Amino acid sequence: MAIAFGSKKDTTSSEVKSIELSLKQVEDTKRNMIYQLGELFYESNRENESIDEIYKEKVDTIKKLEYNCKVWNNRKLKTQGLRMCENCGNTLPYDSSFCNKCGYKLQAVSEELVII
């Protein structure tokens, strides 16, 4: 009785691919859960001044990155002659003094980046 060369390997190969796919799905789900946990932790502790020192530096860096995102977005809107209301997020003409949606008195647009 002859066994076809490679038949065992083909089964093993498809089995390995199936296992690798399952492993990738589990790793992706784990990575996503860690990401979600980090977001929850950050949102819960972004204003917590007594946060443990091992987290404080990362939380402060994320706050600076958020600020810089806001500055870049302001710069982009300004090139389009627009700005955003800090209160409700409405997009307005750049030279507006008040939001035409919520009535908020607009502040000067921040254009200075924070060094990280």
Secondary structure, 3 states (H helix, E strand, C coil): CCCCCCHHHHHHHHHHHHHHHHHHHHHHHHHHHHHHHHHHHHHHHCCCCCCCHHHHHHHHHHHHHHHHHHHHHHHHHHHCCEEECCCCCCEEECCCCECCCCCCECCCCCCCCCCC
